[in-house]
Amino acid sequence: MQLGARHAEWRAFDRLVTSTADGRGGALVVAGEASIGKSALIDAVAEALDGFEVLRAAGTEFERDLLYATPHQLCAPVLDHRRRLPAVQQRALEAVFGLGTEPSPEPLTVGLAVLGLLLRGGQARAGLLCGGRRPVDR
């Protein structure tokens, strides 16, 4: 697929990567009709990243009503690092991942646990907790 005509999108991704590398982070939403090349664009950007760990999730229409479907995909690679979280967040993740006996927690608690896991898990996998420097692109 020819991605050269997507100059504006490439510039947006470039700004996001620069911001993330500088420690500021950010977010970018890629939206549009089916089959216009959103996935191809994201794949190309992910392949071009050097020095980043890329965690990805791809939602589908049938998952729309499944609570926490996307966090399951996004967090699976770093789930072992949940032990670095405060106990309440660790229990929340274990509940929604079916790893504990706790009832389903409040969505806000799960959201905070997911953010904490991405931060701590990404840092641990990238060596940041040991003095390295490799940002995680979420």
N, C-alpha and C positions, 0 to 999 in steps of 0.2 A: 504494500500500500504506500502511496506517495504521501508523505507527511510534510513535504517542503512548503506547501502553501499555508500551513498553519503557523505563520509567524507570530501572531498575537498570542496563541496558546503557548508556544515555546517560550516567549518572553515572560508570560505569567509563571510558568514552571520555573524558569531561570530565577526570577525574583524570589519565589518560594524557597528554592534550594539555597540561594545566597543568604536569605534571612535565617534559614534553619542552620546553616553552617556557622553563622554569626551568633547562634544561641537564642534567636528570637522566635523561630518557628513560624507557624502559620497554617493556613488551610486553603485548599482550592477545591471547588466543586466542579466536576466535569459532567455536564448534563446535556441532553439532546435526544433527538429521535433515535430509534433503533437503526443500526447499520450505517451510522455516519462516521465511524472511526474512533469513537471514544476509547475503547479498549486498546486499539492499535496505538493511539497517541500515548496512553498511559504506559503501555508496554515499552514503547520506544524511549520514553523518559526514564523509566526504571532501569532499562539496559544502559542508558547513558550515565547514570549516577555512578560516581566513583567514590568510595569511602563511606557510603551510607548503607545501613541495613534497611531494607524495604519490607514493611509489614503491610499486607494487602488483604482486603476482603471484597467480595463481589456479591452484592445482594441480587436476589431474583424475585420476581413477582410473587411466587407462591410462598416465599419467606416473609412477606410483608406483615403477616399477622403472628409470626413466631417471635415471641419475646426473646431478645438477646441472641438472635441468629447471627448477626454481624459481629458482635463482640466475641462469639465463639471462634469465628474464623480468624479474627484479628489477633486475639490473645493467645491462641493455641501455641505459637512458637515460643512464647515467653511465660507460659503459665507456671512453670516450675519456680519462677521467681516470686510467686505470690507470698512466699514466706518472709520476704523483705517488707511486706506491707503491715500496717497496723492490724491487730487481730480482727477488728470488726470488718475491715475491708477484705481480709483473707477469707473469713467465713462467708462473706457475701459472694465472692467469686466461687468458692467451693459449692455454695448452694446453687447458683445458676449453672454451674458446669456439672452438677450432679455428683460432686465429689464429697459432699458432706450430708449431714442429717438435718441441717437447719432449714426452716421454712424459707420461702422466697423472700428476699429482703426488699427494702424500699428501692425503687429505681435510682434515686439520687445516690444512695450508698453504692449501688453497683456501678454507676457512672464514675464516681470518685475512685472506686477500686480499679476500674479499667484504666483510667488515666494514670493512677499510681503504678499499676502494673506495667503499662507501656513505658513510663519513665524509668522505673527501677529495672525492669527486665531489659529494656534497650540499653541502659547504662551498663548493666552487668555483662550482657552479650558483647557490647562494644568495648569493654575494658575501661569505661569511664570511672567506675568505682575503684579501679586499680591505677588510675592516673593516665589512662589512654585518652584519645579524643576521636570519637567516631559517632556522629549524630545518627539518630534513627529517624527515617522519613516515614511518617505515619499517614 
